[in-house]
Amino acid sequence: MIGQVRAVPGAILGLDMTAALACAEALGLPTLVCADLLPAVEAGMVRGLNAHLKAEQDGP
């Protein structure tokens, strides 16, 4: 999913939910369940990715 994010310079805003659901369908996962769970997963991923970006920007 790394290539399927909505971003601005220096920050990740969210995932491309259409792409995420297409990936779920391609993997044979129930899309209704994934649609229900994806917002929580997205929130955690965005927090983690932005923390990683900030750490890289701040340097050692």
Secondary structure by P-SEA (a helix, b strand, c coil): cccccccccccccccaaaaaaaaaaaacccaaaaaaaaaaaaaaaaaaaaaaaaaaaacc
